[in-house]
Amino acid sequence: MKKGKKVAADELRREYKRTDFRVLVRGKYIEGLRKSSNVVVLDPEVADLFPNGASVNSALRSLAAIARRASSTRQRSS
């Protein structure tokens, strides 16, 4: 049994032509993704403090509750 020729990873197969595809634009959707995405990347030293996403959410909810109480206390004393 003969082995077939290996095709380079960046080459198109014979049945495809470059003209069959539209013009490729790098980063075409990045602005929309930046506006609508809510992904946050933690610094590695901060990420090491939390075992999973649920613990991060819990910590942020607790911090938000503390911040709300602190801001309402400041508003009353003014």
MMTF fields as JSON, N, C-alpha, C and O atoms, coordinates in Angstrom:
{
  "mmtfVersion": "1.0.0",
  "mmtfProducer": "UNKNOWN",
  "numBonds": 311,
  "numAtoms": 312,
  "numGroups": 78,
  "numChains": 1,
  "numModels": 1,
  "chainsPerModel": [1],
  "groupsPerChain": [78],
  "chainIdList": ["A"],
  "bondAtomList": [4, 2, 8, 6, 12, 10, 16, 14, 20, 18, 24, 22, 28, 26, 32, 30, 36, 34, 40, 38, 44, 42, 48, 46, 52, 50, 56, 54, 60, 58, 64, 62, 68, 66, 72, 70, 76, 74, 80, 78, 84, 82, 88, 86, 92, 90, 96, 94, 100, 98, 104, 102, 108, 106, 112, 110, 116, 114, 120, 118, 124, 122, 128, 126, 132, 130, 136, 134, 140, 138, 144, 142, 148, 146, 152, 150, 156, 154, 160, 158, 164, 162, 168, 166, 172, 170, 176, 174, 180, 178, 184, 182, 188, 186, 192, 190, 196, 194, 200, 198, 204, 202, 208, 206, 212, 210, 216, 214, 220, 218, 224, 222, 228, 226, 232, 230, 236, 234, 240, 238, 244, 242, 248, 246, 252, 250, 256, 254, 260, 258, 264, 262, 268, 266, 272, 270, 276, 274, 280, 278, 284, 282, 288, 286, 292, 290, 296, 294, 300, 298, 304, 302, 308, 306],
  "bondOrderList": [1, 1, 1, 1, 1, 1, 1, 1, 1, 1, 1, 1, 1, 1, 1, 1, 1, 1, 1, 1, 1, 1, 1, 1, 1, 1, 1, 1, 1, 1, 1, 1, 1, 1, 1, 1, 1, 1, 1, 1, 1, 1, 1, 1, 1, 1, 1, 1, 1, 1, 1, 1, 1, 1, 1, 1, 1, 1, 1, 1, 1, 1, 1, 1, 1, 1, 1, 1, 1, 1, 1, 1, 1, 1, 1, 1, 1],
  "groupList": [{"groupName": "MET", "atomNameList": ["N", "CA", "C", "O"], "elementList": ["N", "C", "C", "O"], "formalChargeList": [0, 0, 0, 0], "bondAtomList": [1, 0, 2, 1, 3, 2], "bondOrderList": [1, 1, 2], "singleLetterCode": "M", "chemCompType": "L-PEPTIDE LINKING"}, {"groupName": "LYS", "atomNameList": ["N", "CA", "C", "O"], "elementList": ["N", "C", "C", "O"], "formalChargeList": [0, 0, 0, 0], "bondAtomList": [1, 0, 2, 1, 3, 2], "bondOrderList": [1, 1, 2], "singleLetterCode": "K", "chemCompType": "L-PEPTIDE LINKING"}, {"groupName": "GLY", "atomNameList": ["N", "CA", "C", "O"], "elementList": ["N", "C", "C", "O"], "formalChargeList": [0, 0, 0, 0], "bondAtomList": [1, 0, 2, 1, 3, 2], "bondOrderList": [1, 1, 2], "singleLetterCode": "G", "chemCompType": "PEPTIDE LINKING"}, {"groupName": "VAL", "atomNameList": ["N", "CA", "C", "O"], "elementList": ["N", "C", "C", "O"], "formalChargeList": [0, 0, 0, 0], "bondAtomList": [1, 0, 2, 1, 3, 2], "bondOrderList": [1, 1, 2], "singleLetterCode": "V", "chemCompType": "L-PEPTIDE LINKING"}, {"groupName": "ALA", "atomNameList": ["N", "CA", "C", "O"], "elementList": ["N", "C", "C", "O"], "formalChargeList": [0, 0, 0, 0], "bondAtomList": [1, 0, 2, 1, 3, 2], "bondOrderList": [1, 1, 2], "singleLetterCode": "A", "chemCompType": "L-PEPTIDE LINKING"}, {"groupName": "ASP", "atomNameList": ["N", "CA", "C", "O"], "elementList": ["N", "C", "C", "O"], "formalChargeList": [0, 0, 0, 0], "bondAtomList": [1, 0, 2, 1, 3, 2], "bondOrderList": [1, 1, 2], "singleLetterCode": "D", "chemCompType": "L-PEPTIDE LINKING"}, {"groupName": "GLU", "atomNameList": ["N", "CA", "C", "O"], "elementList": ["N", "C", "C", "O"], "formalChargeList": [0, 0, 0, 0], "bondAtomList": [1, 0, 2, 1, 3, 2], "bondOrderList": [1, 1, 2], "singleLetterCode": "E", "chemCompType": "L-PEPTIDE LINKING"}, {"groupName": "LEU", "atomNameList": ["N", "CA", "C", "O"], "elementList": ["N", "C", "C", "O"], "formalChargeList": [0, 0, 0, 0], "bondAtomList": [1, 0, 2, 1, 3, 2], "bondOrderList": [1, 1, 2], "singleLetterCode": "L", "chemCompType": "L-PEPTIDE LINKING"}, {"groupName": "ARG", "atomNameList": ["N", "CA", "C", "O"], "elementList": ["N", "C", "C", "O"], "formalChargeList": [0, 0, 0, 0], "bondAtomList": [1, 0, 2, 1, 3, 2], "bondOrderList": [1, 1, 2], "singleLetterCode": "R", "chemCompType": "L-PEPTIDE LINKING"}, {"groupName": "TYR", "atomNameList": ["N", "CA", "C", "O"], "elementList": ["N", "C", "C", "O"], "formalChargeList": [0, 0, 0, 0], "bondAtomList": [1, 0, 2, 1, 3, 2], "bondOrderList": [1, 1, 2], "singleLetterCode": "Y", "chemCompType": "L-PEPTIDE LINKING"}, {"groupName": "THR", "atomNameList": ["N", "CA", "C", "O"], "elementList": ["N", "C", "C", "O"], "formalChargeList": [0, 0, 0, 0], "bondAtomList": [1, 0, 2, 1, 3, 2], "bondOrderList": [1, 1, 2], "singleLetterCode": "T", "chemCompType": "L-PEPTIDE LINKING"}, {"groupName": "PHE", "atomNameList": ["N", "CA", "C", "O"], "elementList": ["N", "C", "C", "O"], "formalChargeList": [0, 0, 0, 0], "bondAtomList": [1, 0, 2, 1, 3, 2], "bondOrderList": [1, 1, 2], "singleLetterCode": "F", "chemCompType": "L-PEPTIDE LINKING"}, {"groupName": "ILE", "atomNameList": ["N", "CA", "C", "O"], "elementList": ["N", "C", "C", "O"], "formalChargeList": [0, 0, 0, 0], "bondAtomList": [1, 0, 2, 1, 3, 2], "bondOrderList": [1, 1, 2], "singleLetterCode": "I", "chemCompType": "L-PEPTIDE LINKING"}, {"groupName": "SER", "atomNameList": ["N", "CA", "C", "O"], "elementList": ["N", "C", "C", "O"], "formalChargeList": [0, 0, 0, 0], "bondAtomList": [1, 0, 2, 1, 3, 2], "bondOrderList": [1, 1, 2], "singleLetterCode": "S", "chemCompType": "L-PEPTIDE LINKING"}, {"groupName": "ASN", "atomNameList": ["N", "CA", "C", "O"], "elementList": ["N", "C", "C", "O"], "formalChargeList": [0, 0, 0, 0], "bondAtomList": [1, 0, 2, 1, 3, 2], "bondOrderList": [1, 1, 2], "singleLetterCode": "N", "chemCompType": "L-PEPTIDE LINKING"}, {"groupName": "PRO", "atomNameList": ["N", "CA", "C", "O"], "elementList": ["N", "C", "C", "O"], "formalChargeList": [0, 0, 0, 0], "bondAtomList": [1, 0, 2, 1, 3, 2], "bondOrderList": [1, 1, 2], "singleLetterCode": "P", "chemCompType": "L-PEPTIDE LINKING"}, {"groupName": "GLN", "atomNameList": ["N", "CA", "C", "O"], "elementList": ["N", "C", "C", "O"], "formalChargeList": [0, 0, 0, 0], "bondAtomList": [1, 0, 2, 1, 3, 2], "bondOrderList": [1, 1, 2], "singleLetterCode": "Q", "chemCompType": "L-PEPTIDE LINKING"}],
  "groupTypeList": [0, 1, 1, 2, 1, 1, 3, 4, 4, 5, 6, 7, 8, 8, 6, 9, 1, 8, 10, 5, 11, 8, 3, 7, 3, 8, 2, 1, 9, 12, 6, 2, 7, 8, 1, 13, 13, 14, 3, 3, 3, 7, 5, 15, 6, 3, 4, 5, 7, 11, 15, 14, 2, 4, 13, 3, 14, 13, 4, 7, 8, 13, 7, 4, 4, 12, 4, 8, 8, 4, 13, 13, 10, 8, 16, 8, 13, 13],
  "groupIdList": [1, 2, 3, 4, 5, 6, 7, 8, 9, 10, 11, 12, 13, 14, 15, 16, 17, 18, 19, 20, 21, 22, 23, 24, 25, 26, 27, 28, 29, 30, 31, 32, 33, 34, 35, 36, 37, 38, 39, 40, 41, 42, 43, 44, 45, 46, 47, 48, 49, 50, 51, 52, 53, 54, 55, 56, 57, 58, 59, 60, 61, 62, 63, 64, 65, 66, 67, 68, 69, 70, 71, 72, 73, 74, 75, 76, 77, 78],
  "secStructList": [7, 7, 7, 7, 7, 7, 7, 7, 6, 6, 1, 7, 7, 6, 6, 7, 7, 4, 4, 4, 1, 7, 7, 7, 7, 6, 6, 6, 6, 2, 2, 2, 2, 2, 2, 2, 7, 7, 7, 7, 7, 7, 7, 2, 2, 2, 2, 6, 6, 7, 1, 1, 2, 2, 2, 2, 2, 2, 2, 2, 2, 2, 2, 2, 2, 2, 2, 2, 2, 2, 2, 2, 2, 2, 2, 2, 2, 7],
  "xCoordList": [0.843, 0.0, 0.889, 1.809, 0.598, 1.374, 0.814, -0.391, 1.726, 1.303, 1.063, 1.818, 0.011, -0.305, 0.647, 1.336, 0.67, 1.506, 0.941, -0.273, 1.839, 1.399, 1.202, 2.057, 0.065, -0.251, 0.153, -0.152, 0.834, 1.214, -0.037, -1.074, 0.06, -1.1, -1.719, -2.922, -0.912, -1.438, -1.835, -2.163, -1.813, -2.209, -3.674, -4.174, -4.341, -5.713, -5.697, -4.743, -6.721, -6.841, -7.048, -7.428, -6.798, -6.927, -8.331, -8.504, -9.341, -10.714, -11.15, -12.201, -10.363, -10.68, -9.815, -8.654, -10.409, -9.656, -9.783, -10.825, -8.776, -8.805, -9.921, -10.495, -10.22, -11.26, -12.667, -13.619, -12.8, -14.095, -14.487, -15.65, -13.521, -13.749, -13.769, -13.17, -14.463, -14.492, -13.148, -12.25, -13.047, -11.841, -11.809, -12.803, -10.673, -10.538, -10.1, -9.194, -10.751, -10.421, -10.105, -10.943, -8.899, -8.495, -9.146, -9.122, -9.723, -10.319, -11.619, -11.951, -12.351, -13.567, -14.625, -15.347, -14.727, -15.782, -15.287, -16.056, -14.045, -13.467, -14.145, -14.33, -14.518, -15.144, -16.491, -16.793, -17.291, -18.571, -18.383, -19.152, -17.371, -17.087, -16.653, -17.057, -15.844, -15.399, -16.569, -16.603, -17.522, -18.666, -19.638, -20.19, -19.854, -20.892, -20.365, -21.158, -19.077, -18.524, -18.406, -18.137, -18.605, -18.444, -17.367, -17.393, -16.441, -15.359, -14.31, -13.899, -13.882, -12.854, -11.713, -11.94, -10.502, -9.332, -8.641, -8.264, -8.482, -7.838, -6.327, -5.823, -5.615, -4.17, -3.862, -4.622, -2.766, -2.46, -2.411, -2.879, -1.847, -1.758, -3.137, -3.345, -4.072, -5.437, -6.176, -6.911, -5.989, -6.658, -6.247, -7.041, -5.016, -4.553, -5.327, -5.34, -5.968, -6.709, -8.067, -8.654, -8.578, -9.923, -9.859, -9.2, -10.551, -10.513, -11.378, -11.109, -12.431, -13.331, -14.108, -13.989, -14.898, -15.676, -16.739, -17.034, -17.324, -18.363, -17.802, -18.474, -16.587, -15.99, -15.664, -15.749, -15.294, -15.038, -16.346, -16.373, -17.426, -18.731, -19.192, -19.715, -19.007, -19.395, -18.624, -19.206, -17.324, -16.495, -16.909, -16.958, -17.204, -17.614, -18.982, -19.205, -19.902, -21.214, -21.069, -21.724, -20.214, -19.976, -19.374, -19.777, -18.411, -17.781, -18.786, -18.762, -19.667, -20.684, -21.646, -22.05, -22.016, -22.913, -22.246, -22.891, -20.968, -20.223, -20.144, -20.321, -19.88, -19.78, -21.121, -21.149, -22.24, -23.564, -23.838, -24.335, -23.511, -23.736, -22.874, -23.333, -21.623, -20.713, -21.193, -21.112, -21.693, -22.151, -23.447, -23.654, -24.326, -25.565, -25.271, -25.969, -24.264, -23.87, -23.3, -23.597, -22.495, -21.918, -23.005, -22.921, -24.014, -25.075, -25.916, -26.357, -26.138, -26.942, -26.215, -26.841, -24.899, -24.163, -23.925, -23.55, -24.131, -23.871, -24.875, -24.78],
  "yCoordList": [-1.175, 0.0, 1.239, 1.36, 2.164, 3.401, 4.436, 4.518, 5.216, 6.315, 7.537, 7.81, 8.263, 9.473, 10.595, 10.543, 11.606, 12.761, 13.503, 13.629, 13.986, 14.793, 16.221, 16.794, 16.779, 18.152, 19.054, 18.763, 20.14, 21.092, 21.643, 21.798, 21.937, 22.373, 23.661, 23.877, 24.518, 25.801, 25.794, 26.847, 24.638, 24.549, 24.131, 23.356, 24.644, 24.227, 22.912, 22.62, 22.15, 20.925, 21.295, 22.422, 20.347, 20.616, 21.045, 21.863, 20.498, 20.813, 22.217, 22.691, 22.876, 24.24, 25.234, 24.972, 26.365, 27.449, 28.669, 28.872, 29.456, 30.666, 31.604, 32.33, 31.589, 32.472, 32.052, 32.817, 30.829, 30.373, 31.059, 31.035, 31.655, 32.267, 33.78, 34.362, 34.411, 35.873, 36.405, 35.653, 37.713, 38.36, 38.167, 38.411, 37.734, 37.51, 38.799, 39.487, 39.114, 40.317, 39.89, 39.3, 40.187, 39.817, 40.756, 41.974, 40.202, 40.999, 41.673, 42.727, 41.086, 41.687, 41.935, 42.93, 41.063, 41.147, 41.58, 41.532, 41.994, 42.262, 43.419, 43.344, 44.475, 45.619, 45.236, 45.621, 44.496, 44.036, 43.109, 43.162, 42.27, 41.363, 42.135, 41.803, 43.147, 43.956, 44.672, 44.8, 45.136, 45.862, 44.943, 45.322, 43.738, 42.873, 41.776, 41.081, 41.605, 40.518, 40.924, 42.086, 39.981, 40.247, 39.352, 39.082, 38.9, 38.047, 38.905, 39.938, 38.472, 39.179, 38.208, 37.075, 38.634, 37.795, 38.263, 39.429, 37.354, 37.677, 37.552, 36.716, 38.381, 38.228, 36.886, 36.434, 36.248, 34.909, 34.851, 33.881, 35.883, 35.84, 35.958, 35.432, 36.63, 36.71, 35.409, 34.911, 34.862, 33.615, 32.46, 31.549, 32.487, 31.426, 31.407, 30.387, 32.51, 32.595, 31.916, 31.607, 31.676, 31.13, 29.785, 29.659, 28.772, 27.452, 27.347, 26.511, 28.191, 28.084, 29.382, 30.305, 29.444, 30.642, 30.954, 32.125, 29.931, 30.16, 30.904, 31.764, 30.577, 31.261, 32.712, 33.58, 32.982, 34.363, 35.153, 36.273, 34.573, 35.246, 35.508, 36.583, 34.542, 34.71, 35.85, 36.67, 35.9, 36.963, 38.329, 39.301, 38.412, 39.691, 40.136, 41.328, 39.188, 39.534, 40.074, 41.048, 39.44, 39.902, 41.299, 42.159, 41.52, 42.834, 43.891, 45.015, 43.543, 44.485, 44.842, 45.997, 43.86, 44.125, 45.057, 45.966, 44.841, 45.708, 47.12, 48.097, 47.222, 48.541, 49.275, 50.485, 48.555, 49.183, 49.703, 50.816, 48.887, 49.322, 50.52, 51.444, 50.518, 51.632, 52.92, 53.995, 52.816, 54.019, 54.549, 55.762, 53.657, 54.126, 54.76, 55.688, 54.278, 54.867, 56.252, 57.164, 56.426, 57.736, 58.735, 59.903, 58.305, 59.204, 59.668, 60.817, 58.797, 59.171, 60.172, 61.071, 60.021, 60.879, 62.284, 63.189, 62.47, 63.786, 64.799, 65.944],
  "zCoordList": [0.0, 0.0, 0.0, 0.809, -0.926, -1.008, -0.044, 0.193, 0.498, 1.355, 0.489, -0.444, 0.804, 0.064, 0.431, 1.45, -0.417, -0.132, 1.072, 1.232, 1.905, 3.038, 2.561, 1.886, 2.924, 2.546, 3.711, 4.867, 3.398, 4.439, 5.105, 4.46, 6.387, 7.166, 6.637, 6.79, 6.018, 5.557, 4.087, 3.54, 3.436, 2.033, 1.918, 2.733, 0.912, 0.642, -0.132, -0.853, 0.016, -0.773, -2.237, -2.553, -3.121, -4.559, -4.947, -5.851, -4.27, -4.668, -4.252, -4.684, -3.428, -3.015, -3.776, -4.09, -4.057, -4.681, -3.79, -3.166, -3.722, -2.897, -3.349, -2.536, -4.621, -5.155, -4.717, -4.872, -4.167, -3.665, -2.351, -1.949, -1.706, -0.403, -0.507, -1.411, 0.43, 0.475, 0.959, 1.338, 0.93, 1.436, 2.949, 3.633, 3.463, 4.892, 5.572, 5.103, 6.676, 7.428, 8.848, 9.529, 9.288, 10.641, 11.654, 11.475, 12.709, 13.767, 13.391, 13.933, 12.479, 11.948, 13.033, 12.964, 14.013, 15.011, 16.39, 17.35, 16.515, 17.825, 18.553, 19.768, 17.857, 18.526, 19.128, 20.258, 18.401, 18.929, 20.122, 21.082, 20.061, 21.162, 22.401, 23.515, 22.212, 23.353, 24.014, 25.237, 23.223, 23.766, 24.495, 25.528, 23.968, 24.524, 25.435, 26.07, 25.517, 26.317, 27.78, 28.087, 28.671, 30.089, 30.693, 31.894, 29.893, 30.357, 31.037, 30.508, 32.211, 32.958, 33.193, 33.617, 32.927, 33.14, 34.413, 34.535, 35.347, 36.616, 36.491, 35.74, 37.223, 37.29, 37.951, 38.807, 37.57, 38.105, 39.635, 40.23, 40.277, 41.747, 42.397, 43.491, 41.75, 42.265, 41.979, 42.832, 40.8, 40.422, 41.33, 41.567, 41.84, 42.739, 44.054, 44.743, 44.413, 45.672, 45.604, 46.641, 44.393, 44.224, 43.506, 42.473, 44.059, 43.422, 42.176, 41.313, 42.059, 40.902, 40.72, 41.525, 39.665, 39.354, 40.385, 40.628, 41.0, 42.005, 43.214, 43.785, 43.598, 44.752, 44.418, 45.287, 43.175, 42.744, 42.801, 43.312, 42.279, 42.305, 43.73, 44.024, 44.613, 46.004, 46.661, 47.372, 46.425, 46.999, 46.46, 47.214, 45.181, 44.599, 45.11, 45.323, 45.308, 45.866, 47.291, 47.661, 48.081, 49.452, 49.449, 50.232, 48.57, 48.475, 48.029, 48.529, 47.095, 46.629, 47.755, 47.88, 48.577, 49.706, 50.712, 51.233, 50.987, 51.895, 51.331, 52.058, 50.037, 49.404, 49.462, 49.69, 49.257, 49.337, 50.739, 50.907, 51.756, 53.142, 53.482, 54.155, 53.024, 53.318, 52.645, 53.239, 51.41, 50.726, 51.332, 51.376, 51.801, 52.434, 53.796, 54.204, 54.492, 55.781, 55.572, 56.344, 54.557, 54.247, 53.87, 54.249, 53.136, 52.704, 53.9, 53.931, 54.874, 56.037, 56.934, 57.495, 57.071, 57.982, 57.419, 58.165, 56.154, 55.543, 55.898, 55.457]
}
